Amino acid sequence: MFIPWSGGPIVRCPLIYNSFWGPLWSDDAHQALAIQINQFTQDLLQSKFMNVLSQYGLMGGAGSGIFVRASFLPDVPVTLTVSSYEAIIQQCIDAGAFPQPVNLQTSIGAPVLMIYLDDHTIINDVGGRQLNFRGAPDNGYHDSFVATNGEPCPYAFLAYSTSLNIITAVASHEFAEMVTDPLYDAWSPDHAFHEIADTCEFINDMITVSGRNWTVQAIWSNTDEDCIAQSPNPLPRLNPGPTAAFGGQDGVRGFAQHEPGAAPSHQRILPLPPLTFDVGKGTHSMDHRQVHNYVRKMFYPAAHSVLFNDLPDFLHTIADMLGQFSGPASAPPKQPTAPWVSDPSRQPGVARRGTCRKCLQ
């Protein structure tokens, strides 16, 4: 068997945003689970699982992705539909809680959303997507919609489970398919019916990163003609494939590579402190203790009070200077605006409808 490339773009360096939807994520047990899921995300990107994906055009094996931030949306509706949840995603984008989508053909680094539902939040779109209730056909799926800036927003939804192993196996399945076939026109012979993880359902393996063990699902490797979950080295990119077709990696805007073998430069500053988004008010906030811990980690072993007399003022100055150069050269300097102010005139994007795929039960 050989899964062909159908001509569409991939996500060459995924910038992952985990989002936890539903009120139950606020209790201690669910918070502990969310912490584990976030750690799994970081470890997955550093694991040999990514070496398998490199054959499909990802940037370069282990380390070719970044976990950016977690968010919590406690007040989403108990029952979601495709139109309602895509409206919420767009609301988060407008408010600065989620990043603006980018052109997948010209950007190496592209944001993707991994959305985890709590026990009682379901998706039930009659005749369409169904997830997270007894009788639903799937435990996860990925899709995209066109955001108001005209670019596709790839996302995946994951059903709740009391088993961390099931959650991580399903997450690895949907992640692998989302980055290699975000618009259902890349590594798929039939627009998402048979993507690289579908052939290998129920075939699991264990990855180990810094002594932590995680269950992942194997994915199809064209190179090996087999279902595998890890490879000792990045597998050579397949040709024909998206990297060659879109001009290779060099000179593509959106991501700065680090030297091979060197620690990624983002490790001190990412992931960002988690935020909580209020769907009703359209605002988001961060816990002051988590922000304090984040700043301590960023400047460790020095204390920021030793380096800066007034860190907030310094950051405001940096933001003001960046704001002056963020627009076209002919435009006047932009005044910094609060990231939580939404544009009420924006409307949700158009949904891309795909076919549900089976995942782990």
Buried (B, 14 or more C-beta within 10 A) or exposed (E): EEBEBBEBBBBBBBBBBBBBBBBBBBEEEBBEBBEBBBBBBBBBBBBBBBBBBBBBBBBBBBBBBBBBBBBBBBBBBEBBBBBBBBBBBBBBBBBBBBBEBBBBBEBBBBBBBBBBBBBEBBBBBEEBBBBBBEEBEBBBBBBBBBBBBEBBBBBBBBBBBEEBBBBBBBBBBBBBBBBBBBBBBBBBBEBBEBBBBBBBBEBBBEBEBEEEEBBBBBBBBBBEEEBBBBBEEBBEBBEEBBBEBBEEBEEBEBBEBEEEEEEBEBEEEBBBBBBBBBBEEBBBEBEEEEEEEBBEEEBEEEEBEEEEEEEEEEEEEEEEEEBEEEEEEEEEEEEBEEEBEBEEEBEBBEBBEBEBBBBBE
